[in-house]
Amino acid sequence: MLSIALFLLACADDVAKDKPVAVVAPAVEAPPAPTPPPTAPSPGPGFQLDRARSSVKAIGAKITDSHELNFSDFDGNIRLDGDALAGLEVNVRVASVVTDSVKLDGHLKSPDFFDADAFPAASFASTAIVAGGENGATHTITGTLSIRGVAKEITFPATLTVKPDAVEGHAEFAIVRADFGIVYPGKPDNLIQDKVVLKIDLVAARPTG
């Protein structure tokens, strides 16, 4: 009984507890857009992400422990239409993942997880950004998330702020890893949780001159 009690005390909490879960649907390729008339307004400016002030992270867990995944190599941009948010793109090189364990870093890059050699990049491209969202979010974002060669449409809440000198965004939500082909169960006595929490903080500087 004592050993069972100690095991239960060591169990990691559900990392997705109290986190919004992204709504997932198959990605649908939109038909080609009609050519706009010559008088149509040009797309809003795109501002490159400041990687030094941005971060792309995830939190995963097994029965006994949880780990934060930090992806150091990424790029992207945030687009505006006037002062309204019009688009967001992020591209992540999955081989840049770093955790608190060198052994885990290597395993995450293997075919059990990201299969970084076959699928070196994960990406997100928005298709819609609307005002308002759950849990006090300022916006709700819909777009295509691609991981391990699997593309799905997801919708999630985010807090986005347009400032005179920068555009800032924060989102923290859960996805089900099996939706993107990551189905490695873990060891029989230390199973991996189905949900993974994505933690995204983005900053894109705006020209002030």
Secondary structure, 3 states (H helix, E strand, C coil): CHHHHHHHHHCCCCCCCCCCECEEEECCCCCCCCCCCCCCCCCCCEEEECCCCCEEEEEEEECCCEEEEEECCEEEEEEEECCEEEEEEEEEEHHHEECCCHHHHHHHHCCCCCCCCCCCEEEEEEEEEEECCHHHCCEEEEEEEEECCEEEEEEEEEEEEECCCEEEEEEEEEEEHHHHCCCCCEECCEEECCEEEEEEEEEEECCCC
